[in-house]
Amino acid sequence: MGAFLRIVICFGTALMLMTLVVSGQIGLFINPRLLPFVVVGTVLLMLLGMVQIWNVKNAALHPVGKWGYLMLLLPVAAYLFAQPGELDASMASKKGVNYLSPEAMQQQQRVLTKEETEMRQGERSPEEVSDSNPSTDADTQPLDANSYYDDLLNELKSANVITFKDDNYIDRLTTVQMYTDELSDKPTQIKGFVFRAKDMPDDVILVSRYAMTCCAADASVIGIFASIPGSDSLKEGDWIEVTGPLGEVTTNQGQLPRIKAVEYRKIEAPKDPYVYANY
């Protein structure tokens, strides 16, 4: 019985992962950058399943109790009896909203020093850095702390309309949060789902997306505030596209970016509702 369960667990889990990958539903659970690891894991599970078939008549080297087998079968059972789905607005209030004032964004941005950069690139080990002679001020000085976002700022200034696509959403949102004053009155267009929080001003909504770093468990709500006439008619969770000049709004977190909507329209939810950091 134990051998049979081990075979079912290996091939069942592999089949579940394969189905999620082929259908594209794996993106509901993990960052696409982790997909190669899922593929490798699926192949290994299939190999382990074949090993279990080969040794089906032999006693288990490491016996597992029935509760252990049940725990391993839980993911497969959950997949069979519960339809996978993306995070929606109903989960946003539980996860909270991740928005920072431009001042806080500026304080958090820091580019690595020369030594830290060499360590990150593998040119120097931590031991080499610690054992080396004391660095000069030039070595330890941060390298143009905001050069990356300065380049993005110039890009947004030269654009006719600031738009947010899935592959640049977080970088552009960070830039807008850092340089709201410099981008004031700039035409802006953004898509997201409607979210309202208790501390938001009246007639203001957050045009939101879920940002995923590793998996759905660490996804957080991000976005830009928007003032929309008649926003009461919008239901929480509705997907909309908002266009209007960029400005600011005062909240408990300070001055934050806000779009004064000139127009908006309801849209269909995208196939992939998440956005991902480019690092």
C-alpha positions in Angstrom: 0.0 0.0 0.0 2.8 2.4 0.9 4.6 1.8 -2.4 1.3 2.5 -4.3 0.8 5.7 -2.4 4.4 6.8 -3.2 3.8 6.2 -6.9 0.5 8.1 -6.8 2.2 11.1 -5.0 5.1 11.3 -7.4 3.1 11.0 -10.6 0.1 12.8 -9.3 2.1 15.9 -8.2 4.1 15.8 -11.5 0.9 15.7 -13.5 -0.6 18.5 -11.5 2.4 20.7 -12.1 2.5 19.8 -15.7 -1.2 20.7 -16.1 -0.6 24.1 -14.4 2.4 24.9 -16.6 0.6 23.9 -19.9 -2.6 25.8 -19.0 -0.7 28.8 -17.8 -2.3 28.7 -14.4 1.1 28.3 -12.8 1.3 32.1 -13.0 -1.4 32.3 -10.4 0.9 30.9 -7.8 4.5 31.8 -8.6 6.6 34.4 -10.4 7.2 33.3 -14.0 10.9 33.5 -13.4 10.6 30.4 -11.2 9.1 28.4 -14.0 12.3 26.6 -15.0 12.6 25.3 -11.4 9.0 23.9 -11.6 9.8 22.1 -14.9 13.0 20.6 -13.4 11.0 19.6 -10.3 8.3 17.9 -12.4 10.9 15.9 -14.3 12.5 14.8 -11.0 9.1 13.7 -9.6 8.5 11.6 -12.7 11.9 10.0 -12.3 11.2 9.3 -8.6 7.9 7.8 -9.6 9.6 5.4 -12.0 12.1 4.5 -9.2 9.1 3.7 -6.9 7.7 1.4 -9.7 11.0 -0.4 -10.0 11.2 -0.9 -6.2 7.5 -1.6 -5.7 8.1 -5.1 -4.3 10.9 -4.0 -2.0 10.3 -2.7 1.5 10.5 1.1 2.0 13.9 2.3 3.2 12.3 5.1 5.1 8.7 4.1 6.1 6.2 7.0 6.3 3.0 6.8 8.4 -0.4 7.3 6.8 -0.6 10.9 8.0 2.7 11.7 6.2 1.2 10.3 3.0 -2.0 12.3 3.5 0.0 15.5 3.9 1.9 14.9 0.7 -1.4 14.2 -1.1 -3.0 17.4 0.1 -1.8 19.6 -2.8 -3.1 17.2 -5.4 -6.4 16.9 -3.6 -6.7 20.7 -3.3 -6.1 21.0 -7.0 -8.7 18.4 -7.9 -11.4 19.8 -5.7 -10.7 23.5 -5.7 -10.5 25.6 -8.9 -7.3 27.7 -9.0 -8.0 31.5 -9.0 -6.1 34.7 -8.8 -6.1 37.1 -5.9 -8.9 39.7 -6.2 -10.1 42.8 -4.4 -11.6 40.8 -1.6 -8.1 39.9 -0.5 -6.7 43.4 -0.8 -7.9 44.6 2.5 -6.4 41.6 4.3 -3.0 42.0 2.6 -2.9 45.8 2.9 -1.7 48.4 0.4 1.9 49.1 -0.2 2.3 52.8 -1.0 5.0 55.2 0.1 5.3 59.0 0.0 7.9 60.4 -2.4 10.0 61.4 0.7 10.0 57.8 1.9 10.8 56.5 -1.5 13.8 58.8 -1.8 15.1 57.7 1.6 14.8 54.0 0.7 16.6 54.2 -2.6 20.3 53.5 -2.4 22.7 52.1 -5.0 25.4 49.7 -4.0 28.9 51.0 -3.3 31.7 49.9 -5.5 32.7 47.2 -3.2 29.1 45.9 -2.8 28.7 46.0 -6.6 31.9 43.8 -7.0 30.6 41.4 -4.4 27.2 41.2 -6.1 28.8 40.5 -9.5 31.1 37.9 -8.0 34.3 39.8 -8.7 35.1 39.9 -5.0 34.1 37.6 -2.1 32.9 39.0 1.3 36.2 37.7 2.8 38.2 39.6 0.3 36.4 42.8 1.1 36.7 42.3 4.9 40.4 41.3 4.7 41.3 44.1 2.3 42.8 47.4 3.3 40.4 50.1 4.4 38.7 51.5 1.4 39.0 55.1 0.3 36.1 57.4 0.3 35.8 56.9 -3.5 35.3 53.2 -3.0 32.6 53.5 -0.3 30.7 56.4 -1.8 27.4 55.2 -3.3 27.5 55.3 -7.1 25.0 58.0 -8.3 22.3 56.9 -5.9 19.3 57.6 -8.1 20.8 57.4 -11.6 18.5 54.5 -12.6 15.3 56.3 -11.7 16.7 59.6 -13.0 16.9 57.9 -16.4 13.4 56.7 -16.0 12.3 60.2 -15.0 13.7 61.7 -18.2 12.0 58.9 -20.2 8.6 59.7 -18.6 9.1 63.5 -19.1 9.7 63.0 -22.8 6.7 60.7 -23.3 3.4 62.2 -24.5 1.5 60.1 -22.0 2.8 58.1 -19.0 1.6 54.6 -19.6 2.0 51.5 -17.4 2.6 48.1 -19.0 3.1 44.8 -17.2 6.9 44.7 -17.9 7.6 48.2 -16.6 4.7 48.8 -14.1 6.7 48.7 -10.9 9.7 50.6 -12.2 7.4 53.4 -13.5 5.2 53.4 -10.5 8.3 53.8 -8.3 9.6 56.7 -10.5 6.2 58.4 -10.3 6.1 58.0 -6.5 9.6 59.5 -6.2 9.2 62.4 -8.6 5.6 63.4 -8.4 6.4 67.1 -8.4 8.6 66.9 -11.5 5.8 65.0 -13.3 3.0 67.2 -12.1 0.2 67.6 -14.7 1.7 65.0 -17.0 -1.0 63.0 -18.8 -1.1 59.6 -17.3 -2.9 56.4 -18.2 -3.1 53.3 -15.9 -5.1 50.1 -15.7 -6.1 48.2 -12.5 -8.9 47.1 -10.3 -10.9 49.4 -8.0 -9.9 49.2 -4.4 -11.1 51.4 -1.5 -9.5 51.6 2.0 -10.8 53.3 5.1 -8.0 55.9 5.2 -8.6 57.1 1.6 -10.1 60.5 0.9 -13.7 60.7 -0.3 -14.3 60.2 -4.0 -10.8 58.7 -4.4 -10.1 55.1 -5.3 -6.9 53.2 -5.8 -6.3 51.8 -9.3 -4.6 48.7 -8.1 -2.5 45.7 -9.1 -1.0 42.9 -7.2 2.8 42.9 -7.2 4.4 39.5 -6.9 8.0 38.9 -5.9 8.2 35.1 -5.4 4.7 33.6 -5.1 1.1 34.6 -4.4 1.7 34.5 -0.6 4.0 37.5 -0.8 1.8 39.5 -3.3 1.0 43.0 -2.2 -1.4 45.7 -3.5 0.2 48.7 -5.3 -1.2 51.4 -7.5 -2.1 55.1 -8.0 -4.9 57.0 -6.5 -7.5 58.5 -8.9 -10.2 61.1 -8.5 -13.2 60.0 -10.6 -16.5 61.8 -10.7 -19.2 59.4 -9.8 -16.8 56.8 -8.5 -19.5 55.5 -6.2 -21.0 53.7 -9.2 -17.8 51.6 -9.5 -17.8 48.3 -7.7 -14.7 47.2 -5.8 -12.8 44.8 -8.0 -14.0 46.3 -11.3 -11.1 46.6 -13.8 -10.8 50.1 -15.2 -8.5 52.2 -17.4 -8.0 55.8 -16.1 -6.6 58.8 -18.1 -5.8 62.2 -16.7 -3.1 64.6 -15.4 -0.9 63.5 -12.6 -1.1 65.4 -9.3 -1.0 64.7 -5.6 -3.4 63.9 -2.8 -3.0 64.2 1.0 -3.4 61.0 2.9 -2.3 59.6 6.3 0.9 58.5 4.6 1.7 62.0 3.3 1.5 63.4 -0.2 1.0 60.6 -2.8 0.5 60.6 -6.6 -3.1 60.9 -7.8 -4.6 61.1 -11.3 -7.4 63.6 -11.8 -9.5 61.5 -14.2 -10.5 63.1 -17.4 -12.0 59.9 -18.6 -12.2 56.3 -17.6 -13.7 53.1 -18.9 -14.3 49.6 -17.6 -12.1 46.9 -19.1 -11.8 43.1 -19.0 -9.4 41.7 -16.4 -6.0 40.8 -18.0 -5.1 37.2 -18.4 -2.2 37.7 -16.0 -3.5 40.0 -13.2 -0.1 40.3 -11.5 2.9 42.5 -12.1 6.5 41.6 -11.3 9.7 43.5 -10.2 12.5 43.6 -12.8 15.2 42.2 -10.5 
